[in-house]
Amino acid sequence: MARKPKKQRNAEQVVRQQRVRDQARARRRPTRDDLARVLLWQMINAALEQKDPHRALGKVRDSIVEDLERQGFDVRESEEFFHQLADRYHTSGYPFRIKRHILSESAG
C-alpha cells in the first residue's frame, strides 16, 4: 500500500487532534499545562508555609531553574520569571480564572 502524501497525513492529523481536544473538553479533562500550573502554585504555597519560607522557596526555585537551564533557558530570566510567578501566586489568593467554557458545557 502506498504511503499517503504528507499534506493529506497532516490534514488527517489535524482532524484527529481536534477530535481528541473536543473529547477531552467534553470530559472536562485538564491538560498537562493545567495540571502543571496548579502543581507549581501548590509547591510555591507549601514552601511559603514552611518555618523558613525564603529558604524553602529558594530550593524550589533552584531546582526548577536548574532544569530550565539544562533546556537552554537563561538562568537570570528563569529566576526572575519564577519570582514574578511566586509573588503573584502568593499575593493574589487563588490566581486561576474559572474555565467558563468547561462550566457552560457541563451545565448543558
Backbone atoms as SQL, in Angstrom:
CREATE TABLE atoms (id INTEGER PRIMARY KEY, chain TEXT, resi INTEGER, resn TEXT, atom TEXT, x REAL, y REAL, z REAL);
INSERT INTO atoms VALUES
  (1, 'A', 1, 'MET', 'N', 0.852, -1.177, 0.000),
  (2, 'A', 1, 'MET', 'CA', 0.000, 0.000, 0.000),
  (3, 'A', 1, 'MET', 'C', 0.898, 1.239, 0.000),
  (4, 'A', 2, 'ALA', 'N', 0.615, 2.170, -0.860),
  (5, 'A', 2, 'ALA', 'CA', 1.422, 3.393, -0.980),
  (6, 'A', 2, 'ALA', 'C', 1.147, 4.323, 0.190),
  (7, 'A', 3, 'ARG', 'N', 2.177, 5.006, 0.567),
  (8, 'A', 3, 'ARG', 'CA', 2.056, 5.961, 1.663),
  (9, 'A', 3, 'ARG', 'C', 1.290, 7.194, 1.199),
  (10, 'A', 4, 'LYS', 'N', 0.450, 7.725, 2.082),
  (11, 'A', 4, 'LYS', 'CA', -0.329, 8.919, 1.752),
  (12, 'A', 4, 'LYS', 'C', 0.597, 10.122, 1.639),
  (13, 'A', 5, 'PRO', 'N', 0.240, 11.084, 0.822),
  (14, 'A', 5, 'PRO', 'CA', 1.055, 12.305, 0.722),
  (15, 'A', 5, 'PRO', 'C', 1.096, 13.040, 2.064),
  (16, 'A', 6, 'LYS', 'N', 2.196, 13.722, 2.313),
  (17, 'A', 6, 'LYS', 'CA', 2.399, 14.412, 3.585),
  (18, 'A', 6, 'LYS', 'C', 1.278, 15.408, 3.882),
  (19, 'A', 7, 'LYS', 'N', 0.839, 16.122, 2.879),
  (20, 'A', 7, 'LYS', 'CA', -0.236, 17.104, 3.061),
  (21, 'A', 7, 'LYS', 'C', -1.505, 16.417, 3.569),
  (22, 'A', 8, 'GLN', 'N', -1.820, 15.258, 3.013),
  (23, 'A', 8, 'GLN', 'CA', -3.011, 14.516, 3.429),
  (24, 'A', 8, 'GLN', 'C', -2.842, 13.984, 4.855),
  (25, 'A', 9, 'ARG', 'N', -1.662, 13.443, 5.158),
  (26, 'A', 9, 'ARG', 'CA', -1.406, 12.946, 6.522),
  (27, 'A', 9, 'ARG', 'C', -1.545, 14.076, 7.538),
  (28, 'A', 10, 'ASN', 'N', -0.998, 15.244, 7.212),
  (29, 'A', 10, 'ASN', 'CA', -1.095, 16.392, 8.121),
  (30, 'A', 10, 'ASN', 'C', -2.538, 16.832, 8.314),
  (31, 'A', 11, 'ALA', 'N', -3.309, 16.851, 7.240),
  (32, 'A', 11, 'ALA', 'CA', -4.721, 17.240, 7.329),
  (33, 'A', 11, 'ALA', 'C', -5.497, 16.254, 8.196),
  (34, 'A', 12, 'GLU', 'N', -5.218, 14.972, 8.043),
  (35, 'A', 12, 'GLU', 'CA', -5.883, 13.957, 8.856),
  (36, 'A', 12, 'GLU', 'C', -5.469, 14.074, 10.325),
  (37, 'A', 13, 'GLN', 'N', -4.208, 14.424, 10.556),
  (38, 'A', 13, 'GLN', 'CA', -3.732, 14.603, 11.931),
  (39, 'A', 13, 'GLN', 'C', -4.445, 15.778, 12.605),
  (40, 'A', 14, 'VAL', 'N', -4.673, 16.842, 11.855),
  (41, 'A', 14, 'VAL', 'CA', -5.399, 17.998, 12.394),
  (42, 'A', 14, 'VAL', 'C', -6.796, 17.574, 12.842),
  (43, 'A', 15, 'VAL', 'N', -7.453, 16.776, 12.028),
  (44, 'A', 15, 'VAL', 'CA', -8.799, 16.300, 12.364),
  (45, 'A', 15, 'VAL', 'C', -8.754, 15.418, 13.612),
  (46, 'A', 16, 'ARG', 'N', -7.783, 14.490, 13.664),
  (47, 'A', 16, 'ARG', 'CA', -7.656, 13.603, 14.846),
  (48, 'A', 16, 'ARG', 'C', -7.388, 14.409, 16.105),
  (49, 'A', 17, 'GLN', 'N', -6.474, 15.374, 16.031),
  (50, 'A', 17, 'GLN', 'CA', -6.136, 16.178, 17.209),
  (51, 'A', 17, 'GLN', 'C', -7.324, 16.992, 17.688),
  (52, 'A', 18, 'GLN', 'N', -8.081, 17.543, 16.754),
  (53, 'A', 18, 'GLN', 'CA', -9.268, 18.307, 17.149),
  (54, 'A', 18, 'GLN', 'C', -10.276, 17.409, 17.842),
  (55, 'A', 19, 'ARG', 'N', -10.429, 16.180, 17.345),
  (56, 'A', 19, 'ARG', 'CA', -11.337, 15.228, 17.981),
  (57, 'A', 19, 'ARG', 'C', -10.872, 14.904, 19.404),
  (58, 'A', 20, 'VAL', 'N', -9.577, 14.699, 19.577),
  (59, 'A', 20, 'VAL', 'CA', -9.025, 14.421, 20.913),
  (60, 'A', 20, 'VAL', 'C', -9.281, 15.601, 21.849),
  (61, 'A', 21, 'ARG', 'N', -9.030, 16.832, 21.367),
  (62, 'A', 21, 'ARG', 'CA', -9.269, 18.018, 22.205),
  (63, 'A', 21, 'ARG', 'C', -10.744, 18.169, 22.546),
  (64, 'A', 22, 'ASP', 'N', -11.622, 17.928, 21.579),
  (65, 'A', 22, 'ASP', 'CA', -13.061, 18.022, 21.822),
  (66, 'A', 22, 'ASP', 'C', -13.513, 16.997, 22.856),
  (67, 'A', 23, 'GLN', 'N', -12.999, 15.771, 22.741),
  (68, 'A', 23, 'GLN', 'CA', -13.361, 14.730, 23.698),
  (69, 'A', 23, 'GLN', 'C', -12.854, 15.068, 25.102),
  (70, 'A', 24, 'ALA', 'N', -11.637, 15.591, 25.183),
  (71, 'A', 24, 'ALA', 'CA', -11.081, 15.978, 26.478),
  (72, 'A', 24, 'ALA', 'C', -11.918, 17.095, 27.101),
  (73, 'A', 25, 'ARG', 'N', -12.312, 18.061, 26.296),
  (74, 'A', 25, 'ARG', 'CA', -13.133, 19.165, 26.799),
  (75, 'A', 25, 'ARG', 'C', -14.488, 18.647, 27.275),
  (76, 'A', 26, 'ALA', 'N', -15.087, 17.742, 26.506),
  (77, 'A', 26, 'ALA', 'CA', -16.384, 17.182, 26.879),
  (78, 'A', 26, 'ALA', 'C', -16.293, 16.415, 28.199),
  (79, 'A', 27, 'ARG', 'N', -15.158, 15.757, 28.420),
  (80, 'A', 27, 'ARG', 'CA', -14.947, 15.007, 29.665),
  (81, 'A', 27, 'ARG', 'C', -14.418, 15.892, 30.778),
  (82, 'A', 28, 'ARG', 'N', -14.160, 17.186, 30.445),
  (83, 'A', 28, 'ARG', 'CA', -13.613, 18.149, 31.397),
  (84, 'A', 28, 'ARG', 'C', -12.261, 17.671, 31.933),
  (85, 'A', 29, 'ARG', 'N', -11.467, 17.106, 31.038),
  (86, 'A', 29, 'ARG', 'CA', -10.153, 16.584, 31.386),
  (87, 'A', 29, 'ARG', 'C', -9.128, 17.720, 31.305),
  (88, 'A', 30, 'PRO', 'N', -8.349, 17.955, 32.376),
  (89, 'A', 30, 'PRO', 'CA', -7.343, 19.017, 32.333),
  (90, 'A', 30, 'PRO', 'C', -6.195, 18.653, 31.399),
  (91, 'A', 31, 'THR', 'N', -5.533, 19.681, 30.886),
  (92, 'A', 31, 'THR', 'CA', -4.353, 19.462, 30.059),
  (93, 'A', 31, 'THR', 'C', -3.128, 19.344, 30.961),
  (94, 'A', 32, 'ARG', 'N', -2.014, 18.986, 30.360),
  (95, 'A', 32, 'ARG', 'CA', -0.754, 18.931, 31.094),
  (96, 'A', 32, 'ARG', 'C', -0.424, 20.314, 31.662),
  (97, 'A', 33, 'ASP', 'N', -0.671, 21.368, 30.892),
  (98, 'A', 33, 'ASP', 'CA', -0.388, 22.722, 31.366),
  (99, 'A', 33, 'ASP', 'C', -1.285, 23.114, 32.534),
  (100, 'A', 34, 'ASP', 'N', -2.557, 22.714, 32.505),
  (101, 'A', 34, 'ASP', 'CA', -3.464, 22.991, 33.624),
  (102, 'A', 34, 'ASP', 'C', -2.931, 22.352, 34.898),
  (103, 'A', 35, 'LEU', 'N', -2.538, 21.092, 34.781),
  (104, 'A', 35, 'LEU', 'CA', -2.010, 20.373, 35.930),
  (105, 'A', 35, 'LEU', 'C', -0.710, 21.010, 36.426),
  (106, 'A', 36, 'ALA', 'N', 0.177, 21.379, 35.506),
  (107, 'A', 36, 'ALA', 'CA', 1.464, 21.961, 35.891),
  (108, 'A', 36, 'ALA', 'C', 1.281, 23.299, 36.604),
  (109, 'A', 37, 'ARG', 'N', 0.329, 24.117, 36.134),
  (110, 'A', 37, 'ARG', 'CA', 0.079, 25.409, 36.790),
  (111, 'A', 37, 'ARG', 'C', -0.366, 25.223, 38.227),
  (112, 'A', 38, 'VAL', 'N', -1.323, 24.305, 38.436),
  (113, 'A', 38, 'VAL', 'CA', -1.832, 24.068, 39.788),
  (114, 'A', 38, 'VAL', 'C', -0.738, 23.476, 40.678),
  (115, 'A', 39, 'LEU', 'N', 0.042, 22.563, 40.135),
  (116, 'A', 39, 'LEU', 'CA', 1.132, 21.957, 40.904),
  (117, 'A', 39, 'LEU', 'C', 2.159, 23.009, 41.334),
  (118, 'A', 40, 'LEU', 'N', 2.551, 23.881, 40.421),
  (119, 'A', 40, 'LEU', 'CA', 3.512, 24.932, 40.774),
  (120, 'A', 40, 'LEU', 'C', 2.930, 25.845, 41.837),
  (121, 'A', 41, 'TRP', 'N', 1.673, 26.218, 41.696),
  (122, 'A', 41, 'TRP', 'CA', 1.020, 27.069, 42.691),
  (123, 'A', 41, 'TRP', 'C', 1.036, 26.391, 44.070),
  (124, 'A', 42, 'GLN', 'N', 0.720, 25.096, 44.101),
  (125, 'A', 42, 'GLN', 'CA', 0.738, 24.358, 45.364),
  (126, 'A', 42, 'GLN', 'C', 2.147, 24.287, 45.956),
  (127, 'A', 43, 'MET', 'N', 3.151, 24.061, 45.107),
  (128, 'A', 43, 'MET', 'CA', 4.532, 23.978, 45.587),
  (129, 'A', 43, 'MET', 'C', 4.986, 25.316, 46.180),
  (130, 'A', 44, 'ILE', 'N', 4.668, 26.394, 45.499),
  (131, 'A', 44, 'ILE', 'CA', 5.050, 27.720, 45.994),
  (132, 'A', 44, 'ILE', 'C', 4.371, 28.005, 47.323),
  (133, 'A', 45, 'ASN', 'N', 3.085, 27.731, 47.411),
  (134, 'A', 45, 'ASN', 'CA', 2.369, 27.991, 48.662),
  (135, 'A', 45, 'ASN', 'C', 2.835, 27.088, 49.795),
  (136, 'A', 46, 'ALA', 'N', 3.160, 25.842, 49.487),
  (137, 'A', 46, 'ALA', 'CA', 3.684, 24.943, 50.516),
  (138, 'A', 46, 'ALA', 'C', 5.035, 25.443, 51.018),
  (139, 'A', 47, 'ALA', 'N', 5.874, 25.937, 50.112),
  (140, 'A', 47, 'ALA', 'CA', 7.181, 26.470, 50.514),
  (141, 'A', 47, 'ALA', 'C', 7.004, 27.698, 51.395),
  (142, 'A', 48, 'LEU', 'N', 6.039, 28.534, 51.079),
  (143, 'A', 48, 'LEU', 'CA', 5.828, 29.764, 51.842),
  (144, 'A', 48, 'LEU', 'C', 5.230, 29.496, 53.216),
  (145, 'A', 49, 'GLU', 'N', 4.723, 28.298, 53.448),
  (146, 'A', 49, 'GLU', 'CA', 4.164, 27.937, 54.750),
  (147, 'A', 49, 'GLU', 'C', 5.201, 27.283, 55.667),
  (148, 'A', 50, 'GLN', 'N', 6.408, 27.066, 55.169),
  (149, 'A', 50, 'GLN', 'CA', 7.467, 26.434, 55.962),
  (150, 'A', 50, 'GLN', 'C', 8.001, 27.397, 57.021),
  (151, 'A', 51, 'LYS', 'N', 8.780, 26.842, 57.955),
  (152, 'A', 51, 'LYS', 'CA', 9.386, 27.645, 59.014),
  (153, 'A', 51, 'LYS', 'C', 10.257, 28.755, 58.442),
  (154, 'A', 52, 'ASP', 'N', 11.045, 28.416, 57.430),
  (155, 'A', 52, 'ASP', 'CA', 11.906, 29.384, 56.749),
  (156, 'A', 52, 'ASP', 'C', 11.456, 29.463, 55.292),
  (157, 'A', 53, 'PRO', 'N', 10.427, 30.276, 55.023),
  (158, 'A', 53, 'PRO', 'CA', 9.829, 30.283, 53.687),
  (159, 'A', 53, 'PRO', 'C', 10.787, 30.722, 52.582),
  (160, 'A', 54, 'HIS', 'N', 11.697, 31.655, 52.877),
  (161, 'A', 54, 'HIS', 'CA', 12.631, 32.105, 51.836),
  (162, 'A', 54, 'HIS', 'C', 13.577, 30.981, 51.423),
  (163, 'A', 55, 'ARG', 'N', 14.025, 30.215, 52.398),
  (164, 'A', 55, 'ARG', 'CA', 14.907, 29.087, 52.093),
  (165, 'A', 55, 'ARG', 'C', 14.162, 28.008, 51.309),
  (166, 'A', 56, 'ALA', 'N', 12.945, 27.688, 51.754),
  (167, 'A', 56, 'ALA', 'CA', 12.149, 26.656, 51.088),
  (168, 'A', 56, 'ALA', 'C', 11.808, 27.079, 49.654),
  (169, 'A', 57, 'LEU', 'N', 11.424, 28.336, 49.473),
  (170, 'A', 57, 'LEU', 'CA', 11.108, 28.825, 48.133),
  (171, 'A', 57, 'LEU', 'C', 12.362, 28.847, 47.262),
  (172, 'A', 58, 'GLY', 'N', 13.512, 29.163, 47.869),
  (173, 'A', 58, 'GLY', 'CA', 14.779, 29.141, 47.141),
  (174, 'A', 58, 'GLY', 'C', 15.123, 27.754, 46.628),
  (175, 'A', 59, 'LYS', 'N', 14.816, 26.730, 47.429),
  (176, 'A', 59, 'LYS', 'CA', 15.073, 25.355, 46.988),
  (177, 'A', 59, 'LYS', 'C', 14.196, 24.983, 45.797),
  (178, 'A', 60, 'VAL', 'N', 12.932, 25.378, 45.850),
  (179, 'A', 60, 'VAL', 'CA', 12.020, 25.114, 44.727),
  (180, 'A', 60, 'VAL', 'C', 12.534, 25.837, 43.491),
  (181, 'A', 61, 'ARG', 'N', 12.865, 27.126, 43.653),
  (182, 'A', 61, 'ARG', 'CA', 13.370, 27.920, 42.535),
  (183, 'A', 61, 'ARG', 'C', 14.623, 27.311, 41.946),
  (184, 'A', 62, 'ASP', 'N', 15.579, 26.977, 42.790),
  (185, 'A', 62, 'ASP', 'CA', 16.843, 26.430, 42.297),
  (186, 'A', 62, 'ASP', 'C', 16.633, 25.147, 41.502),
  (187, 'A', 63, 'SER', 'N', 15.768, 24.286, 41.989),
  (188, 'A', 63, 'SER', 'CA', 15.508, 23.020, 41.302),
  (189, 'A', 63, 'SER', 'C', 14.879, 23.263, 39.935),
  (190, 'A', 64, 'ILE', 'N', 13.892, 24.142, 39.891),
  (191, 'A', 64, 'ILE', 'CA', 13.210, 24.438, 38.628),
  (192, 'A', 64, 'ILE', 'C', 14.151, 25.138, 37.656),
  (193, 'A', 65, 'VAL', 'N', 14.886, 26.135, 38.143),
  (194, 'A', 65, 'VAL', 'CA', 15.782, 26.905, 37.278),
  (195, 'A', 65, 'VAL', 'C', 16.904, 26.019, 36.732),
  (196, 'A', 66, 'GLU', 'N', 17.385, 25.106, 37.550),
  (197, 'A', 66, 'GLU', 'CA', 18.432, 24.182, 37.085),
  (198, 'A', 66, 'GLU', 'C', 17.951, 23.368, 35.889),
  (199, 'A', 67, 'ASP', 'N', 16.716, 22.865, 35.985),
  (200, 'A', 67, 'ASP', 'CA', 16.168, 22.093, 34.862),
  (201, 'A', 67, 'ASP', 'C', 15.915, 22.973, 33.642),
  (202, 'A', 68, 'LEU', 'N', 15.472, 24.198, 33.865),
  (203, 'A', 68, 'LEU', 'CA', 15.264, 25.111, 32.741),
  (204, 'A', 68, 'LEU', 'C', 16.592, 25.453, 32.072),
  (205, 'A', 69, 'GLU', 'N', 17.636, 25.619, 32.876),
  (206, 'A', 69, 'GLU', 'CA', 18.961, 25.909, 32.313),
  (207, 'A', 69, 'GLU', 'C', 19.427, 24.748, 31.430),
  (208, 'A', 70, 'ARG', 'N', 19.188, 23.515, 31.869),
  (209, 'A', 70, 'ARG', 'CA', 19.546, 22.337, 31.078),
  (210, 'A', 70, 'ARG', 'C', 18.846, 22.331, 29.724),
  (211, 'A', 71, 'GLN', 'N', 17.671, 22.950, 29.681),
  (212, 'A', 71, 'GLN', 'CA', 16.924, 23.018, 28.433),
  (213, 'A', 71, 'GLN', 'C', 17.382, 24.181, 27.556),
  (214, 'A', 72, 'GLY', 'N', 18.250, 25.034, 28.092),
  (215, 'A', 72, 'GLY', 'CA', 18.774, 26.141, 27.298),
  (216, 'A', 72, 'GLY', 'C', 18.259, 27.510, 27.691),
  (217, 'A', 73, 'PHE', 'N', 17.419, 27.594, 28.724),
  (218, 'A', 73, 'PHE', 'CA', 16.893, 28.883, 29.148),
  (219, 'A', 73, 'PHE', 'C', 17.927, 29.647, 29.963),
  (220, 'A', 74, 'ASP', 'N', 17.843, 30.969, 29.931),
  (221, 'A', 74, 'ASP', 'CA', 18.742, 31.840, 30.673),
  (222, 'A', 74, 'ASP', 'C', 18.418, 31.764, 32.166),
  (223, 'A', 75, 'VAL', 'N', 19.455, 31.626, 32.988),
  (224, 'A', 75, 'VAL', 'CA', 19.278, 31.457, 34.430),
  (225, 'A', 75, 'VAL', 'C', 18.616, 32.691, 35.050),
  (226, 'A', 76, 'ARG', 'N', 19.146, 33.867, 34.756),
  (227, 'A', 76, 'ARG', 'CA', 18.588, 35.097, 35.355),
  (228, 'A', 76, 'ARG', 'C', 17.140, 35.320, 34.936),
  (229, 'A', 77, 'GLU', 'N', 16.852, 35.105, 33.660),
  (230, 'A', 77, 'GLU', 'CA', 15.478, 35.273, 33.178),
  (231, 'A', 77, 'GLU', 'C', 14.554, 34.260, 33.856),
  (232, 'A', 78, 'SER', 'N', 15.025, 33.040, 34.022),
  (233, 'A', 78, 'SER', 'CA', 14.228, 31.991, 34.660),
  (234, 'A', 78, 'SER', 'C', 13.965, 32.335, 36.124),
  (235, 'A', 79, 'GLU', 'N', 14.995, 32.793, 36.826),
  (236, 'A', 79, 'GLU', 'CA', 14.819, 33.186, 38.236),
  (237, 'A', 79, 'GLU', 'C', 13.853, 34.357, 38.365),
  (238, 'A', 80, 'GLU', 'N', 14.008, 35.324, 37.488),
  (239, 'A', 80, 'GLU', 'CA', 13.129, 36.495, 37.539),
  (240, 'A', 80, 'GLU', 'C', 11.674, 36.098, 37.286),
  (241, 'A', 81, 'PHE', 'N', 11.477, 35.256, 36.282),
  (242, 'A', 81, 'PHE', 'CA', 10.118, 34.816, 35.975),
  (243, 'A', 81, 'PHE', 'C', 9.540, 33.992, 37.119),
  (244, 'A', 82, 'PHE', 'N', 10.350, 33.137, 37.726),
  (245, 'A', 82, 'PHE', 'CA', 9.885, 32.346, 38.869),
  (246, 'A', 82, 'PHE', 'C', 9.425, 33.264, 39.991),
  (247, 'A', 83, 'HIS', 'N', 10.235, 34.279, 40.298),
  (248, 'A', 83, 'HIS', 'CA', 9.878, 35.199, 41.386),
  (249, 'A', 83, 'HIS', 'C', 8.613, 35.996, 41.054),
  (250, 'A', 84, 'GLN', 'N', 8.433, 36.364, 39.802),
  (251, 'A', 84, 'GLN', 'CA', 7.201, 37.055, 39.417),
  (252, 'A', 84, 'GLN', 'C', 5.985, 36.159, 39.648),
  (253, 'A', 85, 'LEU', 'N', 6.104, 34.907, 39.249),
  (254, 'A', 85, 'LEU', 'CA', 5.007, 33.964, 39.485),
  (255, 'A', 85, 'LEU', 'C', 4.781, 33.741, 40.976),
  (256, 'A', 86, 'ALA', 'N', 5.865, 33.561, 41.721),
  (257, 'A', 86, 'ALA', 'CA', 5.741, 33.325, 43.161),
  (258, 'A', 86, 'ALA', 'C', 5.058, 34.509, 43.835),
  (259, 'A', 87, 'ASP', 'N', 5.431, 35.722, 43.452),
  (260, 'A', 87, 'ASP', 'CA', 4.793, 36.915, 44.024),
  (261, 'A', 87, 'ASP', 'C', 3.307, 36.943, 43.685),
  (262, 'A', 88, 'ARG', 'N', 2.997, 36.671, 42.423),
  (263, 'A', 88, 'ARG', 'CA', 1.594, 36.692, 42.005),
  (264, 'A', 88, 'ARG', 'C', 0.809, 35.597, 42.718),
  (265, 'A', 89, 'TYR', 'N', 1.390, 34.392, 42.796),
  (266, 'A', 89, 'TYR', 'CA', 0.696, 33.281, 43.431),
  (267, 'A', 89, 'TYR', 'C', 0.517, 33.514, 44.928),
  (268, 'A', 90, 'HIS', 'N', 1.448, 34.207, 45.542),
  (269, 'A', 90, 'HIS', 'CA', 1.390, 34.427, 46.987),
  (270, 'A', 90, 'HIS', 'C', 0.440, 35.568, 47.349),
  (271, 'A', 91, 'THR', 'N', 0.402, 36.607, 46.552),
  (272, 'A', 91, 'THR', 'CA', -0.354, 37.792, 46.940),
  (273, 'A', 91, 'THR', 'C', -1.777, 37.841, 46.417),
  (274, 'A', 92, 'SER', 'N', -2.102, 37.036, 45.429),
  (275, 'A', 92, 'SER', 'CA', -3.423, 37.188, 44.809),
  (276, 'A', 92, 'SER', 'C', -4.422, 36.116, 45.225),
  (277, 'A', 93, 'GLY', 'N', -4.122, 35.337, 46.240),
  (278, 'A', 93, 'GLY', 'CA', -5.042, 34.263, 46.590),
  (279, 'A', 93, 'GLY', 'C', -5.004, 33.197, 45.521),
  (280, 'A', 94, 'TYR', 'N', -6.164, 32.721, 45.119),
  (281, 'A', 94, 'TYR', 'CA', -6.244, 31.695, 44.074),
  (282, 'A', 94, 'TYR', 'C', -6.108, 32.399, 42.728),
  (283, 'A', 95, 'PRO', 'N', -4.995, 32.185, 42.003),
  (284, 'A', 95, 'PRO', 'CA', -4.685, 33.014, 40.836),
  (285, 'A', 95, 'PRO', 'C', -5.299, 32.566, 39.514),
  (286, 'A', 96, 'PHE', 'N', -6.100, 31.528, 39.520),
  (287, 'A', 96, 'PHE', 'CA', -6.558, 30.970, 38.260),
  (288, 'A', 96, 'PHE', 'C', -7.990, 31.403, 37.943),
  (289, 'A', 97, 'ARG', 'N', -8.200, 31.668, 36.677),
  (290, 'A', 97, 'ARG', 'CA', -9.540, 32.042, 36.229),
  (291, 'A', 97, 'ARG', 'C', -10.406, 30.800, 36.111),
  (292, 'A', 98, 'ILE', 'N', -11.681, 30.999, 36.322),
  (293, 'A', 98, 'ILE', 'CA', -12.642, 29.927, 36.123),
  (294, 'A', 98, 'ILE', 'C', -12.682, 29.604, 34.636),
  (295, 'A', 99, 'LYS', 'N', -12.734, 28.336, 34.300),
  (296, 'A', 99, 'LYS', 'CA', -12.814, 27.891, 32.910),
  (297, 'A', 99, 'LYS', 'C', -14.291, 27.846, 32.519),
  (298, 'A', 100, 'ARG', 'N', -14.805, 29.019, 32.177),
  (299, 'A', 100, 'ARG', 'CA', -16.239, 29.144, 31.891),
  (300, 'A', 100, 'ARG', 'C', -16.700, 28.228, 30.761),
  (301, 'A', 101, 'HIS', 'N', -15.842, 28.013, 29.760),
  (302, 'A', 101, 'HIS', 'CA', -16.229, 27.136, 28.662),
  (303, 'A', 101, 'HIS', 'C', -16.466, 25.709, 29.152),
  (304, 'A', 102, 'ILE', 'N', -15.760, 25.313, 30.206),
  (305, 'A', 102, 'ILE', 'CA', -15.953, 23.973, 30.761),
  (306, 'A', 102, 'ILE', 'C', -17.232, 23.940, 31.584),
  (307, 'A', 103, 'LEU', 'N', -17.440, 24.974, 32.387),
  (308, 'A', 103, 'LEU', 'CA', -18.643, 25.014, 33.225),
  (309, 'A', 103, 'LEU', 'C', -19.907, 25.087, 32.390),
  (310, 'A', 104, 'SER', 'N', -19.908, 25.881, 31.317),
  (311, 'A', 104, 'SER', 'CA', -21.110, 26.020, 30.497),
  (312, 'A', 104, 'SER', 'C', -21.409, 24.715, 29.755),
  (313, 'A', 105, 'GLU', 'N', -20.380, 23.983, 29.361),
  (314, 'A', 105, 'GLU', 'CA', -20.602, 22.715, 28.651),
  (315, 'A', 105, 'GLU', 'C', -21.136, 21.643, 29.589),
  (316, 'A', 106, 'SER', 'N', -20.741, 21.699, 30.870),
  (317, 'A', 106, 'SER', 'CA', -21.207, 20.678, 31.796),
  (318, 'A', 106, 'SER', 'C', -22.652, 20.929, 32.217),
  (319, 'A', 107, 'ALA', 'N', -23.098, 22.193, 32.149),
  (320, 'A', 107, 'ALA', 'CA', -24.470, 22.514, 32.529),
  (321, 'A', 107, 'ALA', 'C', -25.459, 22.172, 31.429),
  (322, 'A', 108, 'GLY', 'N', -24.966, 22.135, 30.178),
  (323, 'A', 108, 'GLY', 'CA', -25.871, 21.951, 29.033),
  (324, 'A', 108, 'GLY', 'C', -26.037, 20.573, 28.626);
